Amino acid sequence: MPILELTSRERSELRSAAHPLNPVVLIGDNGLTDAVLKEIDRALTSHGLIKVRAGGADRDEREAMLATICDTLSCAPVHHLGKMLILFRPLSGNVASAPAEGTPARRKASDPHTPKKMAAEGKTVSKSAPARKRATPEAPAKKSFVGRDDLNSAGRPMRPSTKKKSSTTAHGIPRRSGSALSLRAGARSGLRASAGRKTTKK
């Protein structure tokens, strides 16, 4: 029987599909017997894509075994790596070009998406023109100049503050001006210096 020929793309796809498979047939020390060929034929008939492990033989013998199997059983050699042989023969009644009945047809990226409920009713979404962006009123432009009221004592623009402007706290009691909570570190050092001068006088 003739050996089945595969293109490089088909061979690559079959190799990736066979990656998770375990070997179905093990060829022992007796080599390729009629019983082993019958078992490989049975596995190819039921699965289509199988792995065969050829143990205890050197590479030239495994190459000869692969050629014999493919010629005898009319299958295609997908891959030969070490002691692992990957074989493929299309299943009977299986047409490669026809998609399976259970798999849905894939839509093109340019086609609009149809929701499941509409598809179940047999409706489709027609392709419409791209929606135009609505004209939104423009936000007022930020001030590009700084007025005199917006400058601090050093003549630089004021930083936005998150602190409250009022001197009273949340409970309504004003803080003392000498309180540690209301003073900055620089102001404290000035108070200490003046307090130190008072103590030096006699």
C-alpha positions as CSV (number, residue, x, y, z in Angstrom):
1,M,0.0,0.0,0.0
2,P,1.2,3.5,-0.7
3,I,2.5,5.8,2.1
4,L,0.3,8.7,2.9
5,E,1.9,12.1,2.2
6,L,1.5,15.1,4.4
7,T,2.4,18.8,3.9
8,S,4.7,20.4,6.4
9,R,1.8,22.5,7.8
10,E,-0.4,19.3,8.4
11,R,2.6,17.6,9.9
12,S,3.2,20.5,12.3
13,E,-0.5,20.5,13.3
14,L,-0.6,16.7,13.9
15,R,2.6,16.9,15.9
16,S,1.1,19.5,18.2
17,A,-2.1,17.5,18.5
18,A,-0.1,14.3,19.4
19,H,1.9,16.1,22.1
20,P,-0.4,15.1,25.1
21,L,-0.9,11.5,23.8
22,N,0.6,8.5,25.5
23,P,2.0,5.6,23.4
24,V,-0.7,3.1,22.6
25,V,1.6,0.3,21.2
26,L,4.9,-0.8,22.5
27,I,7.3,-2.7,20.2
28,G,9.4,-5.1,22.2
29,D,12.6,-7.1,21.6
30,N,10.9,-9.3,19.1
31,G,10.6,-6.4,16.7
32,L,7.8,-5.8,14.3
33,T,5.7,-8.9,14.3
34,D,2.3,-9.6,12.7
35,A,0.6,-9.2,16.1
36,V,2.2,-5.7,16.6
37,L,1.2,-4.6,13.0
38,K,-2.4,-5.8,13.7
39,E,-2.4,-3.8,17.0
40,I,-1.1,-0.7,15.3
41,D,-3.7,-1.1,12.5
42,R,-6.5,-1.4,15.2
43,A,-5.3,1.7,17.0
44,L,-5.0,3.7,13.8
45,T,-8.6,2.7,12.8
46,S,-10.0,3.8,16.1
47,H,-7.9,6.9,16.9
48,G,-6.3,8.1,13.6
49,L,-3.3,9.7,15.4
50,I,-1.2,7.5,17.6
51,K,2.2,7.2,19.3
52,V,4.2,4.0,19.1
53,R,7.2,3.3,21.4
54,A,9.9,1.2,19.8
55,G,12.1,0.0,22.6
56,G,15.5,-1.7,22.5
57,A,16.5,-0.8,19.0
58,D,19.1,1.6,17.4
59,R,18.1,4.5,15.2
60,D,18.6,2.7,11.9
61,E,16.3,-0.2,13.0
62,R,13.6,2.3,14.2
63,E,13.8,4.1,10.8
64,A,13.3,0.8,9.0
65,M,10.4,-0.1,11.4
66,L,8.7,3.3,10.7
67,A,9.1,2.8,6.9
68,T,7.7,-0.8,7.1
69,I,4.7,0.3,9.3
70,C,3.8,3.2,6.9
71,D,4.1,1.1,3.8
72,T,2.2,-1.9,5.2
73,L,-0.7,0.0,6.9
74,S,-0.9,3.0,4.5
75,C,-0.3,5.6,7.1
76,A,1.8,8.8,7.3
77,P,4.9,9.2,9.5
78,V,4.3,12.4,11.4
79,H,7.4,12.5,13.6
80,H,10.2,10.3,14.9
81,L,11.9,11.5,18.0
82,G,14.1,9.1,20.0
83,K,12.2,5.9,20.5
84,M,8.8,7.6,19.9
85,L,7.0,7.2,16.5
86,I,4.0,9.3,15.7
87,L,1.7,7.9,13.0
88,F,-1.4,9.2,11.3
89,R,-4.1,7.8,9.1
90,P,-7.4,9.6,8.5
91,L,-10.4,8.0,10.0
92,S,-12.9,6.4,7.6
93,G,-15.8,8.7,6.7
94,N,-13.9,11.7,7.9
95,V,-13.6,14.6,5.4
96,A,-10.8,17.0,6.4
97,S,-12.2,20.0,4.6
98,A,-15.7,19.8,6.0
99,P,-16.2,21.4,9.5
100,A,-17.6,19.2,12.3
101,E,-21.3,19.5,12.9
102,G,-20.9,20.4,16.6
103,T,-18.5,23.2,16.0
104,P,-20.0,26.7,15.3
105,A,-18.9,28.7,12.3
106,R,-16.4,31.3,13.2
107,R,-17.2,34.9,12.2
108,K,-14.7,37.2,10.6
109,A,-13.2,40.1,12.5
110,S,-14.9,42.5,10.2
111,D,-18.4,41.0,10.8
112,P,-20.5,42.5,13.6
113,H,-21.1,40.5,16.7
114,T,-24.6,38.9,17.0
115,P,-25.8,38.2,20.5
116,K,-26.9,34.6,21.3
117,K,-30.5,35.4,21.8
118,M,-30.7,37.1,18.4
119,A,-28.9,34.3,16.7
120,A,-31.3,31.8,18.3
121,E,-34.2,33.7,16.8
122,G,-32.4,33.7,13.4
123,K,-31.8,37.5,13.4
124,T,-28.5,39.1,12.5
125,V,-27.0,42.5,13.2
126,S,-26.5,44.6,10.1
127,K,-23.2,46.4,9.7
128,S,-23.8,50.1,10.5
129,A,-21.7,53.1,10.0
130,P,-19.3,53.9,12.8
131,A,-20.9,56.0,15.5
132,R,-19.8,59.6,15.5
133,K,-18.5,61.1,18.7
134,R,-20.9,63.5,20.2
135,A,-19.8,67.1,20.5
136,T,-19.3,67.8,24.2
137,P,-19.1,71.3,25.5
138,E,-15.5,72.3,26.0
139,A,-14.2,72.7,29.5
140,P,-13.2,76.3,30.4
141,A,-9.6,76.8,29.7
142,K,-7.2,77.0,32.7
143,K,-5.8,80.3,33.6
144,S,-2.5,80.9,31.9
145,F,-1.6,83.9,34.0
146,V,-1.4,84.4,37.7
147,G,-2.9,87.4,39.4
148,R,-1.4,89.2,42.4
149,D,-4.0,87.7,44.7
150,D,-2.7,84.2,43.8
151,L,0.9,84.9,44.8
152,N,2.5,84.1,48.2
153,S,4.8,86.3,50.2
154,A,7.8,85.2,48.2
155,G,6.1,86.2,44.9
156,R,5.5,82.7,43.7
157,P,2.2,81.1,42.7
158,M,0.2,79.7,45.7
159,R,0.0,76.0,46.0
160,P,-3.4,74.4,46.2
161,S,-4.2,73.7,49.8
162,T,-6.4,70.9,51.3
163,K,-6.4,72.5,54.7
164,K,-9.4,74.4,55.9
165,K,-9.1,78.2,55.9
166,S,-10.8,78.7,59.3
167,S,-8.8,78.8,62.5
168,T,-11.5,76.9,64.4
169,T,-11.4,73.1,64.7
170,A,-14.2,70.8,64.0
171,H,-15.6,71.1,67.6
172,G,-15.6,74.9,67.5
173,I,-12.8,75.7,69.9
174,P,-10.1,77.9,68.5
175,R,-6.5,76.7,68.9
176,R,-4.0,78.8,70.8
177,S,-1.4,80.5,68.8
178,G,1.4,78.9,70.9
179,S,0.0,75.4,70.6
180,A,2.4,72.8,69.3
181,L,-0.2,71.6,66.9
182,S,-0.5,74.9,65.1
183,L,3.2,75.7,64.9
184,R,5.6,74.6,62.3
185,A,9.1,73.4,63.2
186,G,10.7,76.7,62.2
187,A,8.4,78.7,64.4
188,R,9.2,76.5,67.4
189,S,12.9,77.1,67.1
190,G,12.3,80.9,67.1
191,L,10.3,80.6,70.4
192,R,13.0,78.5,72.0
193,A,15.7,81.1,71.1
194,S,13.7,83.9,72.6
195,A,12.9,81.8,75.7
196,G,16.6,81.1,76.1
197,R,17.5,84.8,76.1
198,K,15.0,85.5,78.9
199,T,16.6,83.0,81.2
200,T,20.1,84.4,80.7
201,K,19.1,87.8,82.1
202,K,19.6,88.3,85.8
